[in-house]
Amino acid sequence: MTSPDRSKGNRSRDEVLAGEYVLGVLSSNDRRLVEERLTRDLAFATIVRRWQDNLLTVDDGVTVSRPPVRFVTRAPPAPLKAAEMPVKQRPRRGLWQSLAFWRMLTAIAWIGMLAMVAVDALKP
């Protein structure tokens, strides 16, 4: 983040500092220094005011609506653990979800690659 002390007299740094201040990403110490500067630097205060005005218009087209009561009052059911499910509903773990399958496939691929490198290295 831009330091409030180093931004004096440099317009691009003032723009960045004003944006950081308005967005609220400055540390508490930097924020305090910027607020002190706002009281004595009219040009910087104008930049900050422009940032605030620009960001206030961002949500002008957004309307807030509340969800219907039937959705708010009903709590979602707690998910069942696999051990609690009836046998017919338990998720089946196929070959593609098997960790042992993927480990074995990786080991076979490594052995095959090493064999090809060894054969290639032994060729005259």
N, C-alpha and C positions, 0 to 999 in steps of 0.2 A: 504494500500500500504506500501511497505517497505521503511523505512527511509534511505536516502543515508548515514547518519552518522553511523547508527547501522550496516551497511552491511560490514564494513571494516574487512577483514580477514576471512570472512565466505563465502565459495564458493557458497553454496546453496542460501544464501541471495543475493549474487552478481548476480547469474543467474536470480532470480526473479526480482531484480532491473533493470538489463539490459533489460529483456523482457518488463517490464513496461515502460522503457524509450523509447525503439524502437516502441512499440505500441502506445505511446503518451498518456498514462493514468495518468501520474504524474502531480501533481500541478505545477504551474509555479515556485514556490520556490524550490521544490524538483528537478525539471528539471534543474534549474540553478545550484544547488549543484552537480548534476550528471555531468553536462557539465564541471564544475570546476575539478571534480575528474578525468574525462577523460584525462585532460591535464597532470596530474601528476601520474596516476596509469596505467602502461602499461598492466598489467594482466587484469584489469577491462575493459580497452579499447578493448582488444582482445575479451573478452566475448561479448561486445556490437557489435563489428564488425561481429562476428559469427551469432548473432541474426539477424543482418541486412541482411547478406548473405542468411540465411535460409529463411527469409520472402520474399526476392526478388524473389526466385524461386517458390513461391506458385502459381503465376499466369502465369507461362511460357506456359502452355497448353491452355490458354484461348485466343481466338481470338475475337477481337472487330469488330462488323459489324453494319452498319447503316441500319435502317428500310427503306423500299422503300418510295419514296417521296409521293406516293398516301396516305400513312398512316399518314405521318407527317403533311401534309397540311390540311387535313380534320378534322375539329373540331367535337367532339362527340355531338350528339343532347342533348339538355337539357332535363332532365327527367321531365315527366309530373306529376303534383300533382294529387291526386285522384279526387279533385273537378274539374280539367280541363279536365279529361278524358271523352270520350263519355260514356254513361250509360252502354253499352254492354262491354266495356273494363275495367270498374272499378273492382278492386280486390274484390272478395266476402269474407266476413269475416264469416267463419264458426264457429261452436261450439267450435272447438279446439283453435281458436284464441281469444275467448271471455274471458276477464278478469273476468267478472261477473260469468261465468260458473265455472271457477277454484276456485274463492273465495267461491262460494256456495258448491262446492264439498269438499273443505277443511273444511268448517264449519260442514258439515254433517259427515265427517270422525272424526273430533274432538268430536262431540256430541256422536257418536257411541262408540268411545274409552272410553270416560268418563262414559257412561252408562255401558259398560262391566266392568270397574274397580269398579264402585259402586256396581254392582250385585255381583262381586267376593268378595268385602269387606264385604257385608252383609251376606254371607254364614257363617254358624256356623262351 
